[in-house]
Structure formats: C-alpha cells, structure tokens
Amino acid sequence: MALAADAVTLEVKGLGLARGSRCLFADLDFSLVSGHALILRGPNGVGKTSLLRVLAGLTIADSGSVVLQAARVRAFAPHVRDNVLYIGHANALKDDLTVQENLADQLALDTNDVTLADQLGALDAVHLGDRRDMLARRLSQGQKRRVGLARLRLNCGLAHKSMWLLDEPTNALDEQGSALFVETVNRHLSMGGAAVIASHLPLGLSGPVAELQMQERA
Amino acid sequence: MSAVLPRANELTTPERGVWVAMRRDLRLAVRSKGELAQALAFFVIVVSLFPLAIGPESALLKRVAPGVVWVCALLAVMLTLPRIFQSDYLDGTLEQLALSRYPLPVLCAGKMIAHWLTTGVPLAITAPLLGLQFGLEGRELMVIVAGLILGTPILTMLGAIGAALVLGVRGGSILMALLVLPLYIPVLIFGAGAAEASMVGVDVTANLSLLAAMLLIGMVVTPFAAAAAVKISLD
C-alpha cells in the first residue's frame, strides 16, 4: 500500500508542554502533509527535543493534541509504533556488539525481512562496510551516527515507517555523511513519507520543506 | 528498492518479540562475562562467610543454611537488577524498544527471561555445592534447588519493575533496594520454608506450590507492570 500523496499525515493542535516551572511551548499548531519535511529550528533548550518526543508519544503533552494518520497519538499506541521512526541524540548502539549486530538488532525491531545482504549493502552505502565486524565502542561519533543512517536507508525499502522524527541527525556527520543523509531523507519524502527534523544546520533537502522557528519563552 | 511501502505486521507475534529482546540481552550478557561472574562470585563468597563466622558447629550451621542461601541469592539477584534496563536507558535503546512494533510488555518479558537465565539459573546450579558446606544432604539440597528454580524468576520479575521505576533517579540503587526487598519477602518465606520443611521431614509441596503459584501470577502480571514503569521513566 503506497501512502496517499498530499494527505495530511500529522496535525498538531494547541500543543503545550512545561518542564518544571518553565513553559517550553504553548498553543503550538502545525500540520504536515506526506511527502513534506518540517525542520525545527531554535536555540538550545528551546524545546525541540521535547517536541519531537511528544510527537513520538514518548512524552505526554500538558495540553493539546497530536494526530498522526487520522488517529490521535497516545503513548506507545500500536499505530504510533507502526508509523514512527524516532532517532534521538543517543545512538542506541551497544558497545559490546559489532556494527553489523547493532544494525541487525535495531532492524529486528522494525521488520523481519532484512537479509544480511541488505544490511551489508546499507553499511557499504554509509561507508561502514569495512567496519562491520568492529565493536561499536571503537567507532567515532560520526561513524556511530552513520549506523543510524544505515537503518534509515533500509527503512526506505522495508517496513517503511512513514513518519521520521530525527533529532539533530547530522550532528557529528562529515560533509559526505550529511549528503548521504539528505539523499536518504529525499528518497523517504519522494516515497510519500514525512519527516520532522530538529537541526541547527541547513540541510539542503530537495523536497518541499517547511520551517518551524521555536522561540525562547519567558 | 520498490516505491511501495509495505506494512510488515503479519509477523509481529508476541513470541517473536520475546525472542528478539531475549536474544539481544543474552548476547550482551555473553559478551560481558565479567558482569555475569560478579553476581555468582558474590553469592559464593557471602554464603561461604557464614560457616567461617558461625564456626564449625554442624547442627547450628545446618539450621541456618536455608535462610543463608536464600538471603544471599536474593541479594545477588538484586545486585544484577540494574543490568535489565540501566544501560538501555542510558544509550537510547529503551526508547527504541518502546517505539518498536512489538508491544513493550512483550519485550520486557524477553528481557526478564534473559536476566533469569543469566542470574537465577547459575545461582540455582551453584547452590547445592554451597549447601554442602553447611552439611545439607541430597534431598534437602534438591529442595533448595527446586525452590530457587521456582523463586528466582519471581525475584527477577519483581525486580525488573523496581529497576524500571528508578531509571534516571539519582541514588537509584538504594531506592530500588528499598522498593524491591519488601516485595521479596513472600518468596523468601516460602523458599526458605520449603527447605526447612525438608529438613524436619515435613511435606514440601505446600511451600513449593505457593512459589509456583506466585510464579504463574508473576508471569502474567509483571511484564505489564514493568512496561508501565518504563513508560513512566521515559516520560
């Protein structure tokens, strides 16, 4: 089943969240059409990560609603787990497993259908092919990020999760890595997926992109 | 790559989710053997301290043996509880598990099984060797092993709930002990009770049956409770 083009896939209404006594955002409204990307911008601590976590259903908002593909996002609801791929600051890599084992474990949570050849192909594509039997603890920050990138690339082909929520995905990636990332997101968007990406850097996505500038609140 | 987006949900059976989580944790446990050995070494050393401290009076040693073995097993299990969720919480894996296509209780069940296989089972296997130090005999040793086989999974399951609740809390390990140890009391009573019953020649099935009953209830309830606790910790 292909996702319908130009269908509203994410709709946020009156969203508000406070952390402690500080209000991160309030009355936030936006919507996202499939095939589009939304870039979250704003200074550190403004609540970009928190917003992504609310969209993923990991954090419960104080007010407002998030509707993903016509169903309201509730924490850990099956339709959220089927549709959302969230990659946060942490790379979710196990130091004691090899690169390929880490990738296989992450993919096992998304789909049964990934073959070893698929995995090796994706690792080659992100230039980790010769590191596949290396323990993850020996990888540099950028290489760790690339494992997540390999997962994203495979996600495009298999068990496609339609909503990607990415937190500073190009952090620690070099130019070539960032270009690979942009190419991957473009492919995801062209296949009818959507993405919300928190990023400080200009990404240069080719698809339709909206920006949400988040403001520091008193 | 096809342009079609398949929904590969047909194979997300709960058994598969249990297997995915269990395989992952078992592989990690095997990779860090030192951590595995620590709990077992703790158990062996602490149990061995008692004959040294109490002295060679065999009647007294035999009298306290079931209690000593059980309390030490309980503490050894408790020391390993952070392993279930702590590193997954810190490196972001727990978020990924929570957002995977498998329900979180299923994954928690897999993690509990992996934890039991790597702590409870080795403890139960080692216990008879330690029991010999206390002058216990064949049948009494067997009852201790049977009790530990039935009881240690309950310790793991209750402990997983506590471990999940204290994720991200400063000084969490003490707090976890305070949460979990009171819950361990029934297991301790019936486990050590079975061993004592075997020593005085009373039927042990009542105690073991109660342990088995707790185990069955725990298998149904605790994965959901642990998943709810993880949910709270991730918020």
Interface residues (C-beta under 8 A of the other chain):
Chain A: M1 A2 L3 A56 G57 L58 T59 I60 A75 F76 P78 V80 R81 D82 V84 L85 Y86 G88 H89 A90 N91 A92 L93 K94 D96 L97 E101 D105 Q106 A108 L109 D110 T111 N112 D113 C156 G157 L158 A159 H160 S162 R187 M191 G192 G193
Chain B: M1 S2 A3 V4 L5 P6 R7 A8 N9 L11 R16 V20 R24 R27 L28 R31 S32 S87 L90 D91 G92 T93 E95 Q96 L97 A98 L99 S100 R101 Y102 P103 L104 K231 L234 D235
